[in-house]
């Protein structure tokens, strides 16, 4: 259980870091389907 928590926390921090590095302009240029795909990949990666 604790392992899942730390993996999810690490992935969350990596996503926050990636969004900060992309900047607002590049993030605004993404299509909604690309944002959904990115979130789904993060969810799949956090599964045990």
MMTF fields as JSON, N, C-alpha, C and O atoms, coordinates in Angstrom:
{
  "mmtfVersion": "1.0.0",
  "mmtfProducer": "UNKNOWN",
  "numBonds": 191,
  "numAtoms": 192,
  "numGroups": 48,
  "numChains": 1,
  "numModels": 1,
  "chainsPerModel": [1],
  "groupsPerChain": [48],
  "chainIdList": ["A"],
  "bondAtomList": [4, 2, 8, 6, 12, 10, 16, 14, 20, 18, 24, 22, 28, 26, 32, 30, 36, 34, 40, 38, 44, 42, 48, 46, 52, 50, 56, 54, 60, 58, 64, 62, 68, 66, 72, 70, 76, 74, 80, 78, 84, 82, 88, 86, 92, 90, 96, 94, 100, 98, 104, 102, 108, 106, 112, 110, 116, 114, 120, 118, 124, 122, 128, 126, 132, 130, 136, 134, 140, 138, 144, 142, 148, 146, 152, 150, 156, 154, 160, 158, 164, 162, 168, 166, 172, 170, 176, 174, 180, 178, 184, 182, 188, 186],
  "bondOrderList": [1, 1, 1, 1, 1, 1, 1, 1, 1, 1, 1, 1, 1, 1, 1, 1, 1, 1, 1, 1, 1, 1, 1, 1, 1, 1, 1, 1, 1, 1, 1, 1, 1, 1, 1, 1, 1, 1, 1, 1, 1, 1, 1, 1, 1, 1, 1],
  "groupList": [{"groupName": "UNK", "atomNameList": ["N", "CA", "C", "O"], "elementList": ["N", "C", "C", "O"], "formalChargeList": [0, 0, 0, 0], "bondAtomList": [1, 0, 2, 1, 3, 2], "bondOrderList": [1, 1, 2], "singleLetterCode": "X", "chemCompType": "L-PEPTIDE LINKING"}],
  "groupTypeList": [0, 0, 0, 0, 0, 0, 0, 0, 0, 0, 0, 0, 0, 0, 0, 0, 0, 0, 0, 0, 0, 0, 0, 0, 0, 0, 0, 0, 0, 0, 0, 0, 0, 0, 0, 0, 0, 0, 0, 0, 0, 0, 0, 0, 0, 0, 0, 0],
  "groupIdList": [1, 2, 3, 4, 5, 6, 7, 8, 9, 10, 11, 12, 13, 14, 15, 16, 17, 18, 19, 20, 21, 22, 23, 24, 25, 26, 27, 28, 29, 30, 31, 32, 33, 34, 35, 36, 37, 38, 39, 40, 41, 42, 43, 44, 45, 46, 47, 48],
  "secStructList": [7, 2, 2, 2, 2, 2, 2, 2, 2, 2, 2, 2, 2, 2, 2, 2, 2, 2, 2, 2, 2, 2, 2, 2, 2, 2, 2, 2, 2, 1, 7, 2, 2, 2, 2, 2, 2, 2, 2, 2, 2, 2, 2, 2, 2, 6, 7, 7],
  "xCoordList": [0.825, 0.0, 0.864, 0.593, 1.89, 2.786, 3.566, 3.882, 3.872, 4.581, 3.757, 4.295, 2.476, 1.592, 1.536, 1.547, 1.477, 1.439, 2.683, 2.58, 3.851, 5.091, 5.227, 5.732, 4.787, 4.821, 3.898, 4.267, 2.699, 1.757, 2.292, 2.146, 2.904, 3.482, 4.611, 4.699, 5.465, 6.567, 6.044, 6.534, 5.062, 4.488, 3.813, 3.905, 3.14, 2.496, 3.54, 3.354, 4.627, 5.684, 6.332, 6.666, 6.511, 7.075, 6.152, 6.619, 4.858, 3.904, 3.909, 3.892, 3.931, 3.987, 5.259, 5.218, 6.374, 7.641, 7.576, 8.029, 7.013, 6.918, 6.028, 6.34, 4.926, 4.03, 4.727, 4.575, 5.482, 6.214, 7.276, 7.497, 7.929, 8.974, 8.38, 9.017, 7.173, 6.546, 6.147, 6.224, 5.737, 5.286, 3.836, 3.255, 3.265, 1.84, 1.544, 0.499, 2.435, 2.169, 2.111, 1.183, 3.083, 3.077, 1.926, 1.333, 1.604, 0.493, -0.822, -1.714, -0.948, -2.151, -2.269, -3.37, -1.146, -1.158, -1.564, -1.834, -1.611, -1.987, -3.47, -4.3, -3.778, -5.168, -5.757, -5.018, -7.055, -7.666, -7.39, -7.22, -7.346, -7.08, -5.662, -5.435, -4.712, -3.339, -3.252, -2.514, -3.997, -4.005, -4.62, -4.102, -5.727, -6.375, -5.442, -5.357, -4.743, -3.799, -2.682, -2.287, -2.175, -1.122, -1.605, -0.886, -2.813, -3.367, -3.585, -3.314, -4.073, -4.293, -2.989, -2.941, -1.94, -0.64, -0.159, 0.386, -0.357, 0.012, -0.78, -0.234, -2.074, -2.899, -2.479, -2.423, -2.188, -1.764, -0.42, -0.205, 0.478, 1.796, 1.73, 2.622, 0.692, 0.611, -0.041, -0.073, -0.558, -1.162, -0.089, 1.036, -0.444, 0.561, 0.916, 1.74],
  "yCoordList": [-1.198, 0.0, 1.255, 2.209, 1.243, 2.393, 2.56, 3.679, 1.442, 1.475, 2.212, 3.019, 1.935, 2.591, 4.091, 4.893, 4.463, 5.88, 6.605, 7.685, 6.026, 6.683, 6.742, 7.728, 5.708, 5.74, 6.82, 7.552, 6.919, 7.948, 9.341, 10.257, 9.506, 10.799, 11.18, 12.331, 10.233, 10.494, 10.884, 11.838, 10.155, 10.483, 11.85, 12.598, 12.177, 13.488, 14.596, 15.591, 14.426, 15.434, 15.564, 16.669, 14.447, 14.499, 15.218, 15.964, 14.999, 15.686, 17.182, 17.985, 17.566, 18.986, 19.614, 20.72, 18.924, 19.427, 19.59, 20.599, 18.598, 18.659, 19.814, 20.497, 20.034, 21.138, 22.473, 23.391, 22.586, 23.832, 24.074, 25.215, 23.02, 23.165, 23.517, 24.217, 23.041, 23.319, 24.786, 25.357, 25.379, 26.762, 26.862, 25.907, 28.026, 28.211, 28.212, 27.717, 28.755, 28.843, 27.449, 27.149, 26.602, 25.256, 24.43, 23.637, 24.604, 23.858, 24.277, 23.448, 25.552, 26.033, 25.55, 25.5, 25.192, 24.705, 23.239, 22.761, 22.523, 21.112, 20.963, 21.755, 19.955, 19.624, 18.927, 18.298, 19.025, 18.343, 16.836, 16.245, 16.22, 14.779, 14.463, 13.413, 15.346, 15.13, 15.243, 14.492, 16.172, 16.319, 15.081, 14.573, 14.595, 13.392, 12.197, 11.398, 12.059, 10.958, 11.024, 9.996, 12.21, 12.374, 11.963, 11.287, 12.366, 11.996, 10.492, 9.888, 9.876, 8.429, 7.658, 6.651, 8.116, 7.451, 7.532, 6.563, 8.674, 8.813, 7.881, 7.305, 7.729, 6.82, 5.369, 4.605, 4.99, 3.616, 3.33, 2.239, 4.301, 4.095, 3.978, 3.388, 4.527, 4.473, 3.188, 2.947, 2.362, 1.105, 0.156, 0.138, -0.625, -1.552, -2.693, -3.536],
  "zCoordList": [0.0, 0.0, 0.0, -0.729, 0.813, 0.888, -0.41, -0.814, -1.058, -2.333, -3.396, -4.154, -3.446, -4.414, -4.146, -5.079, -2.88, -2.512, -3.005, -3.588, -2.779, -3.193, -4.717, -5.254, -5.406, -6.874, -7.418, -8.336, -6.854, -7.299, -6.985, -7.794, -5.826, -5.452, -6.402, -6.83, -6.73, -7.65, -9.035, -9.638, -9.531, -10.836, -10.82, -11.793, -9.731, -9.613, -9.675, -10.376, -8.949, -8.95, -10.328, -10.756, -11.019, -12.364, -13.342, -14.203, -13.216, -14.092, -13.81, -14.743, -12.543, -12.183, -12.747, -13.285, -12.629, -13.158, -14.675, -15.215, -15.358, -16.823, -17.271, -18.246, -16.565, -16.924, -16.709, -17.515, -15.636, -15.377, -16.443, -16.849, -16.897, -17.907, -19.277, -20.064, -19.563, -20.848, -20.97, -22.058, -19.906, -19.966, -20.392, -20.909, -20.17, -20.451, -21.946, -22.369, -22.737, -24.176, -24.8, -25.551, -24.501, -25.088, -24.544, -25.275, -23.277, -22.695, -23.343, -23.526, -23.689, -24.355, -25.785, -26.333, -26.401, -27.783, -27.898, -28.999, -26.784, -26.826, -27.149, -26.704, -27.915, -28.2, -26.974, -26.216, -26.767, -25.613, -25.6, -24.534, -26.774, -26.814, -26.345, -25.744, -26.607, -26.145, -24.629, -23.991, -24.054, -22.597, -21.952, -20.958, -22.519, -21.986, -22.094, -21.161, -23.212, -23.392, -22.361, -21.811, -22.096, -21.101, -19.718, -18.983, -19.363, -18.056, -17.973, -16.935, -19.053, -19.049, -18.904, -18.198, -19.558, -19.429, -17.987, -17.458, -17.354, -15.944, -15.047, -14.106, -15.338, -14.543, -14.735, -13.771, -15.955, -16.227, -15.567, -15.038, -15.596, -15.007, -13.492, -12.882, -12.873, -11.413, -10.905, -9.698, -11.812, -11.382, -10.851, -11.351, -9.843, -9.271, -10.185, -9.829]
}
